[in-house]
Amino acid sequence: MNKPKNPILRQGFTLFQFLKKTYVAWDRNDPFAKSAIIAYYTLFSLPSLLMIVTSIASAFVGPEAVQGRIHDEISRFISPEVAIAIEQMIGKVTLQNDNWITLIISIGALIYGATGVFFQMKKTMNTIWNVTEKNDNFKRMLINRAIAFGMVLVLGFMLLVAFVITVLLNLLTDYLSQFAPTITVVFADALRFVISFAFIAGLFAAIFKILPDVKMGYKTTVLGASITAILFLIGESILAYYFASSNPASVYGGAASIVLILLWVNYTCLILFFGAEITVQYALVKKHKIVPSSHAKLAHSEEMAALREKEKQIEADKKKAIELATNPEEPPKT
């Protein structure tokens, strides 16, 4: 198909081709199955994850303020009922400190649970970037868990920074509202949107930079994270309206909050993976050098080996089918 001669149409055609390639690559990686897996892990990781994140931020600003911020954000993106349910989950996560052995086991279980979602997300990011680890052993698993826990610490630090900025913004708007209340409201709403965008984009940038086993430049990371953040805000606005208007989990009764969490994480991961694929396609278009980390390699060698095994299986199945088809018919019953 030839490109249009009109410059505007040509740019639109180029964008369409870019998005088409992105969608095909995104769909090829089976994002729906991977999103469902991460949603499942999130359900079990969420109490431990939020407890650790809350503990990190609470060390500086107090637990009530942090829990209130988490409650407000979950209410805004999902629903107030889910926010209450998650608060109850966090309240029931405790550390058994009867003796030091029990305490160590309890802390280990807490960290293991909190890192599960990022551990699975790392595997998916490697699939998107077409890399795999050279040595998939116990040592590598511990390192990956440490990286996932690093993401938990990053999330806690970002929550703390966002809270401090919000407090400063509230103080500033309270002061300015004495002189120009109408303009201050518009200014505060715009600034809150910028802060929310910066927080989400920063989280996605950390995911793109830390989790996959590739060496990626900051320009590619920031651009991909920014585009993903825009898609996220658009998608979450649609989801919030959908959840509020249709209440898709109402048929599940007492399990409605759990279903809403699964739905929200599932849809969010689809957006995240599409944003990651946009980052990959952008790096290809701009010819940015993206190489595997020292402990990783390109995945094509394993894919070729799997393909050869598949070919052997196909030949075996073909031989079996031919043999069955050429067998003599059973003699008629007498």
C-alpha positions in Angstrom: 0.0 0.0 0.0 1.5 3.3 -1.1 1.8 6.3 1.3 -0.5 9.3 0.6 1.2 12.4 -0.9 -0.5 14.8 1.5 1.8 15.4 4.5 -1.0 15.2 7.1 -2.4 12.0 5.6 1.1 10.6 5.3 1.7 11.2 9.1 -1.7 9.6 9.8 -0.8 6.6 7.6 2.6 6.2 9.4 0.9 6.3 12.8 -1.7 3.8 11.7 1.0 1.4 10.5 2.9 1.9 13.7 -0.2 1.1 15.8 -1.0 -1.9 13.6 2.4 -3.4 14.1 2.1 -2.7 17.9 -1.3 -4.4 18.1 -0.1 -7.5 16.1 3.0 -7.9 18.3 0.9 -7.2 21.5 -1.7 -9.8 20.5 1.0 -12.4 19.5 2.3 -12.4 23.1 -1.1 -13.6 24.5 -1.7 -10.6 26.7 -5.1 -11.7 28.0 -3.7 -14.9 29.5 -0.7 -13.1 31.0 -3.0 -10.4 32.5 -5.2 -13.0 34.0 -2.1 -14.7 35.6 -0.9 -11.4 37.1 -4.5 -10.6 38.3 -4.5 -13.9 40.1 -1.1 -13.3 41.8 -2.2 -9.7 42.7 -5.1 -11.0 44.6 -2.8 -12.9 47.0 0.0 -10.4 46.9 -2.1 -7.3 47.6 -2.4 -7.5 51.4 1.3 -8.1 51.9 2.3 -5.5 49.2 0.1 -2.8 50.6 1.2 -3.5 54.2 4.9 -3.1 53.3 4.3 0.0 51.2 2.1 1.5 53.9 4.8 0.7 56.6 7.5 2.4 54.5 5.5 5.6 54.0 4.0 5.6 57.5 7.5 5.8 59.0 7.6 9.4 57.8 4.0 10.7 57.7 1.9 8.5 59.9 -0.2 5.4 59.1 -3.6 7.1 59.1 -2.6 9.6 56.4 -1.1 6.9 54.2 -4.0 4.6 54.5 -6.4 7.5 53.8 -4.4 8.3 50.6 -4.5 4.6 49.5 -8.3 4.5 50.3 -8.9 7.6 48.2 -7.0 6.4 45.2 -8.6 3.0 45.2 -12.0 4.6 45.6 -11.3 6.9 42.6 -10.0 4.1 40.3 -12.2 1.2 41.3 -14.9 1.7 44.0 -15.3 2.7 47.7 -16.4 -0.8 48.5 -13.2 -2.3 47.1 -11.2 0.3 49.1 -12.9 -0.7 52.3 -12.3 -4.4 51.5 -8.6 -3.8 50.9 -8.3 -1.9 54.1 -9.7 -4.9 55.9 -7.2 -7.1 54.2 -4.3 -4.9 55.3 -5.6 -4.9 58.9 -5.6 -8.7 59.0 -2.0 -9.1 57.8 0.1 -9.5 60.9 3.6 -10.7 61.8 3.8 -13.5 64.3 6.6 -12.5 66.8 6.3 -15.3 69.4 10.0 -16.1 68.8 12.7 -15.1 66.4 12.3 -18.2 64.2 8.5 -17.5 63.8 9.2 -13.8 63.1 11.8 -14.6 60.4 9.4 -17.1 58.7 6.6 -14.5 59.0 8.7 -11.7 57.4 9.8 -14.1 54.7 6.3 -15.1 53.9 5.2 -11.5 53.8 8.0 -10.5 51.4 7.4 -13.5 49.2 3.8 -12.7 48.9 4.4 -9.0 48.3 6.8 -9.7 45.4 4.7 -12.3 43.6 3.0 -9.8 41.3 6.2 -8.1 40.2 8.0 -11.4 39.8 5.3 -12.5 37.3 5.4 -9.1 35.6 9.1 -9.4 35.1 8.6 -12.7 33.2 6.0 -11.0 30.9 8.3 -8.0 30.3 11.1 -10.3 29.2 8.6 -12.0 26.8 7.7 -8.6 25.3 11.4 -7.7 24.8 12.2 -11.2 23.5 14.8 -12.0 26.1 15.3 -14.9 28.5 17.6 -15.6 31.4 20.8 -17.6 30.8 20.6 -19.5 34.1 17.1 -20.2 35.5 18.3 -21.6 38.8 17.6 -21.0 42.5 20.2 -18.2 42.8 18.6 -16.4 39.9 15.2 -16.8 41.4 16.4 -15.2 44.7 17.9 -12.3 42.7 14.6 -11.8 40.8 12.7 -11.8 44.1 15.1 -9.2 45.3 14.5 -7.1 42.2 10.7 -7.5 42.7 11.1 -6.4 46.4 13.1 -3.4 45.1 10.0 -2.5 43.1 7.9 -2.7 46.3 10.4 -0.2 48.0 10.2 2.1 44.9 6.4 2.1 45.1 6.5 2.9 48.8 9.0 5.8 48.2 6.9 7.1 45.4 3.8 7.0 47.5 5.6 9.0 50.2 6.8 11.6 47.7 3.2 11.9 46.2 1.8 12.4 49.7 4.2 15.1 50.6 3.6 16.9 47.3 -0.2 16.7 47.9 0.1 18.1 51.4 2.2 21.1 50.0 -0.3 21.6 47.2 -3.2 21.7 49.7 -1.3 24.3 51.8 -0.7 26.4 48.7 -4.3 26.2 47.4 -5.6 27.1 50.9 -3.4 30.2 50.9 -4.2 31.2 47.3 -8.0 30.6 47.7 -8.1 33.7 50.0 -7.3 35.9 47.0 -8.7 34.2 43.9 -10.9 31.2 44.9 -12.2 30.3 41.4 -8.9 30.4 39.7 -7.3 28.5 42.6 -9.8 25.6 42.1 -8.9 25.3 38.4 -5.2 25.6 39.2 -5.4 23.0 41.9 -7.3 20.5 39.7 -4.8 20.9 36.9 -1.9 20.5 39.3 -3.4 17.4 40.8 -3.8 15.9 37.4 -0.1 16.7 36.6 1.0 15.1 39.9 -1.2 12.0 39.3 0.3 11.7 35.7 3.8 12.1 37.0 3.3 9.5 39.7 1.8 6.9 37.3 4.4 7.7 34.6 7.2 7.3 37.2 5.8 4.0 38.3 5.7 2.7 34.7 9.2 4.0 34.0 10.4 2.1 37.0 8.7 -1.1 35.8 10.2 -0.6 32.3 13.7 0.2 33.6 14.0 -2.3 36.5 12.0 -5.4 35.6 13.0 -6.5 32.1 16.4 -8.0 31.5 17.5 -5.4 28.9 19.6 -2.3 28.8 17.3 0.5 27.8 18.1 4.2 27.4 16.3 6.7 29.6 14.8 8.5 26.6 13.1 5.4 25.4 12.0 4.5 28.9 10.5 8.0 29.7 8.7 8.2 26.4 7.2 4.7 26.7 6.2 5.3 30.3 4.5 8.6 29.4 2.5 7.1 26.6 1.5 4.2 28.8 0.5 6.7 31.6 -1.8 8.5 29.1 -3.4 5.3 28.0 -3.7 4.2 31.6 -5.6 7.5 32.7 -7.9 7.2 29.6 -8.5 3.5 30.2 -9.1 3.9 34.0 -11.6 6.8 33.4 -13.5 4.5 31.1 -13.3 1.6 33.6 -14.4 3.8 36.5 -17.5 4.9 34.5 -18.2 1.3 33.5 -17.9 0.0 37.1 -20.1 2.8 38.4 -22.8 2.6 35.8 -23.1 -1.2 35.2 -21.7 -2.7 38.4 -20.4 -5.8 36.6 -19.6 -7.7 39.8 -23.0 -7.3 41.4 -24.0 -10.9 40.4 -21.2 -12.3 42.5 -22.7 -11.1 45.8 -20.2 -11.2 48.7 -17.3 -11.8 46.3 -18.0 -8.6 44.3 -15.0 -6.8 45.7 -12.6 -9.6 44.7 -14.1 -9.8 41.2 -13.7 -6.0 40.8 -10.0 -6.2 41.8 -9.4 -9.0 39.3 -11.2 -7.1 36.6 -9.3 -3.9 37.3 -5.9 -5.5 37.4 -6.6 -7.5 34.3 -7.6 -4.5 32.3 -4.7 -2.4 33.7 -2.2 -5.1 32.7 -3.6 -5.1 29.2 -2.9 -1.4 29.0 0.6 -1.8 30.6 1.6 -4.5 28.1 0.3 -2.5 25.2 2.4 0.5 26.4 5.4 -1.8 26.8 4.9 -3.0 23.2 4.7 0.6 22.0 8.1 1.2 23.7 9.5 -1.8 21.8 8.1 -0.7 18.5 9.4 2.9 19.1 12.9 1.6 19.8 12.7 -0.4 16.5 11.5 2.7 14.5 14.1 5.0 16.0 16.8 2.3 15.8 17.6 2.6 19.5 20.1 0.0 20.7 18.4 -2.4 23.2 20.6 -5.3 24.3 20.0 -8.1 26.9 21.6 -7.7 30.4 24.7 -9.6 31.3 22.7 -12.4 32.8 20.2 -12.7 29.9 20.2 -13.6 26.2 17.9 -13.2 23.2 15.0 -15.7 23.3 15.2 -16.7 19.6 17.5 -19.7 20.3 15.0 -21.2 22.8 12.1 -20.5 20.4 13.9 -22.3 17.6 14.6 -25.3 19.9 10.9 -25.3 20.8 10.0 -25.1 17.1 12.2 -28.1 16.3 10.5 -30.1 19.1 7.2 -29.0 17.7 8.2 -30.2 14.2 9.2 -33.6 15.6 5.8 -33.9 17.4 4.0 -32.9 14.2 5.9 -35.6 12.2 5.1 -38.2 14.9 1.4 -37.3 14.9 1.4 -37.4 11.1 3.0 -40.9 11.1 0.5 -42.1 13.6 -2.5 -40.7 11.6 -1.2 -42.3 8.4 -0.7 -45.6 10.1 -4.2 -45.6 11.6 -5.7 -44.6 8.2 -3.9 -47.5 6.3 -4.6 -50.2 8.8 -6.9 -53.0 7.4 -10.5 -52.8 8.3 -11.8 -55.0 11.1 -13.3 -58.3 9.8 -17.1 -58.3 9.9 -18.8 -60.0 12.8 -20.0 -63.5 12.2 
